[in-house]
Amino acid sequence: MSIVYLVPGNMTGGSYGIKELKRREKLLKEWSFDPSKIKVYDVPKGGSSIESSYEEIASIIPAVDRLTELTKFENIDAAIIGCFGDPGLDVFREMFDFPIIGPAQTTMHTACQLGHKFSLITIFDSMLNMCFKQVHEYGLDSHLASVRAVNIPVLELLNDLNFTYKEILKLGEKIVEEDRAEAILFGCMTMSFAGLDKKLQDKLGVPVLNAGRVGLKAAESFLSMDLSHSKRAYPFPAKLKNKKINKKKA
Amino acid sequence: MKKKIKILYQFATAKGKTKNGEEEIKKRKNFLENNIGSNSKITLSVPKKGPGSIETDYDEAIAIPNVIHSIINAEKEGFDVAIISCFSDPGLSASREKVKMPVIGSGETSIYLASQIGNAFSILSPLSNNKENFNRKISSIGLEKKYCSTRSINTSVLNIAKNKKQSLNKIIEAGKMAINEDGADVLILGCMSMAFHNITEIIEKKLKVPVINPVKASLLMAESLVKMKISHSKKAFPTPADKIHY
């Protein structure tokens, strides 16, 4: 019985290393209703971080293959894609019957219940369009106040937390004052795991949502409800029969 | 030991006054207690006055003041979160203006959940006049693109519990129509009287699409928000200034 949080890249081999993977596992356990269930993995064949459409697409098949491999020795109940781009959400849902959580999708839907308009903080200005497309795909355009970029690379976000905090705070103030957002989402999982959400929430006076934590709650809720995505919406690809994971619903 | 999450489960109707109402409340209390986490405690609040069921805008308007006052008091008494137990979410935004603790709309949270697990959802409702109401709700939420239809079973709320088997058959028929004719791939039970009857799994098995139970969805949203220490934005639901209400 486990909830797998899958970082769709090679974190172990990157500059953050296995230490960061373990730190995320520890935080997820702290946030969860049942810590014993939480397992964090990365994708050794993946890239170092996802900051473009190319890197996003390139991450998908290795990540799906990795999750398939994990099903051989983990009894997986649900999986969370550990990237705010929700890379391959539809692909994962076609291939697997157990709930697949896209942290962006579920965090945006949660934000809509906390206020009328939310804003996203992404990494680079070059990623704004990726964010607009994503919000549109989820059908939540009417709830989007703005997307703003912090312009610090993913792999540098955790190097100087004080600097990162100040930069995000500056953006947050503009988001609340100028864009009139009523809730703010960290549009990056590394940002979500930086431990800045509560401090920023107190300072800015609007809910600041950590997609790692919201994603985990969604996974746990799906399991409690014995609910998963609709296979009518995400049918298994007929020609790939030999790749089918046969896992009975618990 | 950790402090328990205190959930207020707020009825919008004067359920206790209806025929076999007390018995029904007991049943619902059981259902709720079986579906909360081990670290939660749930208290039911049932208005003494008001409509016996909510099927029109008029019913809703009469029910709202009871809901708001009870939720305001609950916050003062130390509750952590409130759930409004009616699919039309009577008094949701007004309550959010008046309190800081999270207030969950059973309808709203079910609809946002449905939007995450498929491409097109349909709502199953008691009466056909619910349709216009739900259409308005969906457009105010902004999820028109994912909304297929509302299919009704033409049974009044209070009659759903009276003939459980017949209601179940009608719900399954309505669900089939939603899937085969409207193209739904997710269904939502659009009434608490359907949701409290332990039929979600039966319908799911029969129709092979996920069926969202608004009672369970609201409980989990409530527990999740409290655990994450997150509530609605006061920028979105600002506390009304003190003024004399004549």
Contacts between the chains, C-beta under 8 A, distances in Angstrom:
chain1	res1	chain2	res2	distance
A	31	B	227	7.5
A	31	B	228	7.5
A	33	B	37	6.2
A	33	B	39	7.6
A	33	B	223	7.9
A	33	B	227	7.2
A	105	B	116	5.6
A	106	B	116	6.1
A	109	B	112	4.4
A	109	B	113	7.5
A	109	B	115	6.3
A	109	B	116	5.6
A	110	B	112	7.7
A	112	B	112	6.1
A	112	B	141	7.3
A	112	B	142	7.9
A	113	B	104	7.8
A	113	B	105	7.6
A	113	B	108	6.1
A	113	B	109	6.2
A	113	B	112	6.1
A	113	B	221	7.4
A	113	B	232	7.4
A	114	B	230	6.9
A	114	B	231	7.2
A	114	B	232	4.7
A	114	B	233	5.3
A	114	B	236	7.0
A	115	B	232	6.5
A	115	B	233	3.7
A	115	B	235	6.6
A	115	B	236	3.3
A	115	B	237	7.6
A	116	B	236	5.3
A	117	B	236	7.6
A	138	B	115	7.5
A	139	B	115	6.5
A	139	B	142	7.5
A	139	B	143	5.8
A	139	B	145	4.7
A	139	B	146	5.2
A	140	B	142	6.9
A	141	B	142	7.6
A	142	B	142	3.7
A	143	B	142	6.1
A	176	B	235	7.0
A	182	B	233	3.9
A	182	B	235	4.4
A	182	B	236	3.8
A	183	B	233	5.2
A	183	B	236	7.5
A	198	B	229	7.1
A	201	B	230	8.0
A	205	B	234	6.9
A	205	B	235	6.8
A	206	B	233	4.9
A	206	B	234	7.8
A	206	B	235	5.3
A	207	B	230	5.3
A	207	B	231	7.0
A	207	B	232	7.4
A	207	B	233	5.3
A	209	B	230	7.0
A	210	B	228	7.9
A	213	B	228	5.6
A	214	B	224	7.9
A	214	B	228	6.9
A	217	B	224	3.8
A	217	B	227	6.8
A	217	B	228	6.3
A	218	B	116	7.9
A	218	B	224	7.7
A	220	B	220	7.8
A	220	B	224	7.5
A	221	B	217	7.9
A	221	B	220	3.8
A	221	B	221	7.3
A	221	B	224	6.1
A	224	B	35	7.9
A	224	B	37	7.8
A	224	B	216	7.3
A	224	B	220	5.7
A	225	B	212	8.0
A	225	B	213	7.0
A	225	B	216	5.0
A	225	B	217	6.9
A	225	B	220	6.5
A	226	B	201	7.5
A	227	B	113	8.0
A	227	B	117	7.0
A	227	B	210	5.6
A	227	B	212	7.2
A	228	B	117	7.1
A	228	B	210	6.6
A	229	B	116	8.0
A	229	B	117	4.4
A	229	B	118	6.6
A	229	B	210	7.2
A	230	B	117	5.7
A	230	B	118	3.7
A	230	B	119	7.8
A	230	B	185	4.2
A	230	B	186	5.1
A	230	B	209	5.3
A	230	B	210	5.2
A	231	B	208	7.5
A	232	B	118	7.1
A	232	B	179	7.5
A	232	B	185	4.0
A	232	B	208	7.1
A	232	B	209	5.3
A	233	B	117	7.4
A	233	B	118	3.9
A	233	B	119	4.7
A	233	B	120	7.6
A	233	B	185	4.1
A	233	B	186	7.3
